[in-house]
Amino acid sequence: MNPVRLLTIAGSDSGGGAGIQADLKTFCSLGCYGMSVICALTAQNTMGVKGIFPVPESFVSDQIDAVLEDIGADAVKIGMLHEPAIVQTVVDRLRFFGVSRIVADPVMVSETGSRLLQPEAIDALQRLLFPLAAVITPNRFEAAVLLGMDAHQLIDAGPSHLRGACIALAKSGAGGVLLKGGHAANTETASDLLYIPAEDRFACFDTPRIATRNTHGTGCTLSSAIAAFLGMGFPLVEAVAKAKAFVQQAIEAAADLRIGKGSGPLAHCALENPM
């Protein structure tokens, strides 16, 4: 049997904890065949991002064409798209190849607080990319930016306000909205809220918080795991549930690791039975 083919279109993390590197580790851990299109190079480690070098949009296009015209993809995860021109290029090529099962993670700020997205690219994400996505996966900071809200309005928000935020984000045309709760004020539980507008349906996914500094790349890992399970043919709710469980295992396995001096990575490849 041929493996599930997964493509990540994102930025490279030289420290190995997030971005393309986290995505490929996730794909491999879940038994899938991973491919990559690098949209930006970053010089970063567990302490922060020291620099960003965008890849020209023509070469981003060349990478996408090279992969999809030969190998194809059962699902695509999209992460850091640094510039509006890159967003447009990615959307144009995905439309050309008729790609479905797209998971869009609107990466805006790194775990250490470095801005990864030009302000002009935010509008391009919402207008061009989100309508193609099976699901978008913003954290609460990113959701606040997309909705033009103060971040604290979502950090401390109750259930009704979170549902309202999901409904507002779904107006972009995305097939689903997964509002992540890793940055919420709740210190005991990490609660992610999924909204499927076509069914007017909500699903909540709760996991206990783990006391660890090693959370770098958690969002990248979650979105790439969702893409993996969608590529395997699971419906969205089940794909999110399985991805959330995988991330929880990867955090638990990394809880006591000491890689770098700052926010360390997850243990993607240390799981004996990832699912």
C-alpha positions in Angstrom: 0.0 0.0 0.0 1.3 3.5 -0.9 1.7 5.9 2.0 -0.5 9.0 2.4 1.2 11.9 0.6 1.4 15.1 2.6 2.7 18.5 1.5 3.7 21.3 3.9 4.0 24.8 2.5 5.6 26.9 5.2 8.8 28.5 6.6 11.9 26.7 7.7 13.0 26.7 11.4 16.7 26.3 11.6 16.3 25.2 15.2 14.2 22.2 14.1 11.3 22.7 16.5 8.6 24.4 14.4 7.7 25.1 10.8 8.7 22.7 8.0 10.8 20.6 10.3 8.0 20.0 12.8 5.6 19.3 10.0 7.9 16.6 8.4 8.6 15.0 11.8 4.8 14.8 12.4 4.1 13.3 9.0 6.9 10.7 9.4 5.7 9.8 13.0 2.2 9.2 11.6 3.4 6.9 8.8 2.9 9.4 6.0 5.2 10.5 3.1 6.1 14.2 3.7 7.1 16.8 1.1 7.9 20.4 1.5 7.7 23.8 -0.1 9.8 26.4 1.7 8.4 29.9 1.6 10.9 31.6 3.9 14.1 30.7 5.8 14.4 31.7 9.4 17.5 31.9 11.6 16.1 30.8 14.9 16.6 28.7 18.0 14.7 28.0 21.2 15.4 31.6 22.3 13.9 33.4 19.3 14.0 34.4 15.7 17.1 36.2 14.6 16.2 36.8 11.0 13.8 35.9 8.1 14.8 35.5 4.5 11.8 35.2 2.1 12.0 32.9 -0.8 11.1 34.6 -4.1 7.5 33.8 -5.2 8.7 32.4 -8.5 10.7 29.7 -6.7 7.8 29.0 -4.4 5.8 28.4 -7.5 8.5 26.1 -8.9 8.6 24.0 -5.8 4.8 23.5 -5.7 4.7 22.6 -9.4 7.6 20.2 -9.0 5.9 18.3 -6.2 2.3 18.3 -7.4 2.8 17.6 -11.1 4.8 14.5 -10.2 3.9 13.1 -6.8 0.6 14.8 -5.9 -0.7 15.3 -2.4 -3.6 13.8 -0.4 -3.6 16.8 1.9 -1.7 20.1 2.3 -0.7 22.0 5.5 0.0 25.7 5.0 2.0 27.5 7.6 4.1 30.7 7.5 3.4 32.7 4.4 5.5 35.9 5.1 4.3 38.2 2.3 1.1 38.9 0.3 2.8 37.9 -3.0 3.6 34.5 -1.5 0.0 34.0 -0.4 -1.2 34.9 -3.9 1.3 32.5 -5.5 0.4 29.6 -3.2 -3.3 30.1 -3.8 -2.9 30.3 -7.6 -0.9 27.1 -7.8 -3.2 25.1 -5.4 -6.2 26.2 -7.5 -4.4 25.2 -10.7 -3.8 21.7 -9.3 -7.2 21.4 -7.8 -5.9 20.6 -4.3 -8.3 19.8 -1.6 -8.0 19.0 2.2 -6.1 22.1 3.0 -5.2 23.0 6.6 -4.3 26.7 7.0 -2.4 27.7 10.1 -2.2 31.5 10.1 1.2 31.7 11.7 1.8 35.4 12.7 4.0 35.4 15.8 6.6 32.9 17.0 6.4 31.2 20.4 9.0 33.7 21.6 7.1 36.7 20.3 8.8 37.4 17.0 6.5 38.7 14.2 6.6 36.2 11.3 4.0 37.8 9.0 3.9 41.2 7.3 0.7 43.1 8.2 -0.2 43.3 4.5 -0.3 39.6 4.3 -3.2 39.3 6.8 -5.8 40.5 4.4 -4.4 38.2 1.7 -4.8 35.2 4.0 -8.4 36.0 4.7 -9.4 36.9 1.2 -7.5 34.4 -0.8 -6.4 31.4 1.3 -9.0 30.8 3.9 -11.8 30.2 1.4 -9.8 27.2 0.1 -9.2 25.7 3.5 -11.0 22.7 5.0 -10.1 24.2 8.4 -8.1 27.2 9.7 -6.3 26.8 13.1 -5.6 30.2 14.7 -4.6 30.5 18.3 -6.3 33.2 20.3 -3.7 35.9 19.6 -4.0 35.2 15.9 -7.8 35.1 16.0 -7.8 38.5 17.7 -5.6 40.0 15.0 -7.8 38.5 12.2 -11.0 39.9 13.9 -9.4 43.3 14.8 -9.9 42.7 18.5 -7.7 43.2 21.6 -6.1 39.9 22.4 -7.2 39.9 26.0 -10.8 39.8 24.8 -10.2 36.3 23.7 -7.6 35.2 26.2 -10.2 35.6 29.0 -13.3 35.0 26.9 -16.1 32.7 28.1 -17.8 30.0 25.9 -20.3 32.3 24.2 -17.7 34.8 23.2 -15.5 32.1 21.8 -18.3 30.6 19.8 -19.0 34.1 18.4 -15.4 34.5 17.4 -15.5 31.2 15.6 -18.6 32.2 13.7 -17.0 35.5 12.7 -13.8 33.8 11.5 -15.9 31.3 9.5 -17.3 34.2 7.4 -13.9 34.1 5.5 -15.3 31.0 3.8 -13.2 28.3 5.5 -14.8 24.9 5.9 -14.0 24.9 9.6 -12.4 27.0 12.3 -10.4 25.5 15.1 -9.8 28.2 17.7 -6.9 26.9 19.8 -6.8 27.4 23.6 -3.1 27.0 24.4 -2.8 30.7 25.3 -6.0 30.9 27.3 -6.2 32.0 30.9 -7.2 28.5 32.1 -4.2 27.0 33.8 -5.5 23.5 34.1 -7.0 22.7 30.7 -6.1 23.4 27.1 -9.4 23.7 25.3 -9.7 23.9 21.5 -13.0 24.8 19.9 -14.0 23.6 16.5 -16.8 25.2 14.4 -18.1 23.7 11.2 -20.3 26.3 9.6 -22.0 24.0 7.0 -23.4 22.0 9.9 -23.6 24.9 12.4 -21.9 22.6 14.7 -19.4 23.0 17.6 -17.0 20.5 19.1 -14.7 21.1 22.0 -11.4 19.2 22.6 -10.0 19.4 26.1 -6.6 18.1 27.4 -4.9 18.7 30.7 -2.1 21.2 30.7 1.5 19.8 31.1 4.0 21.7 33.2 6.8 22.1 30.7 8.8 24.8 28.9 8.9 22.6 25.7 6.0 23.9 23.7 7.8 25.3 20.6 6.1 24.2 17.5 2.9 23.0 19.1 0.6 24.8 16.7 2.6 23.6 13.6 2.5 20.1 14.9 -1.3 20.2 15.5 -2.1 21.6 12.1 0.2 19.1 10.3 -1.3 16.2 12.3 -4.8 17.4 11.2 -3.7 17.4 7.6 -2.3 13.9 8.1 -5.5 12.5 9.4 -7.6 14.3 6.8 -5.3 12.8 4.1 -6.0 9.4 5.6 -9.7 10.0 5.0 -10.9 10.8 8.5 -13.7 13.4 8.8 -12.8 16.8 10.2 -14.0 16.2 13.8 -12.2 12.9 14.1 -9.1 14.2 12.4 -8.9 17.1 15.0 -9.5 14.7 17.9 -6.7 12.4 16.7 -4.3 15.3 16.1 -5.0 16.7 19.5 -4.2 13.4 21.1 -1.0 13.1 19.1 0.2 16.5 20.2 -0.6 15.7 23.8 1.6 12.6 23.6 4.4 14.6 21.9 4.3 17.2 24.7 4.3 14.6 27.4 7.2 12.8 25.9 9.2 16.0 25.7 8.2 17.4 29.1 11.6 16.8 30.8 13.9 17.3 27.8 16.5 20.0 27.8 17.1 21.1 24.2 18.4 24.7 24.0 18.1 27.4 26.6 14.5 28.6 25.9 11.3 27.1 24.7 12.2 23.6 23.6 10.5 21.4 20.9 8.1 18.5 21.2 9.3 14.9 21.0 7.7 14.0 17.6 9.8 11.0 17.0 10.0 9.5 20.5 6.5 8.0 20.4 6.4 4.2 20.2 2.7 4.1 19.2 1.8 7.6 18.0 -1.8 6.6 17.3 
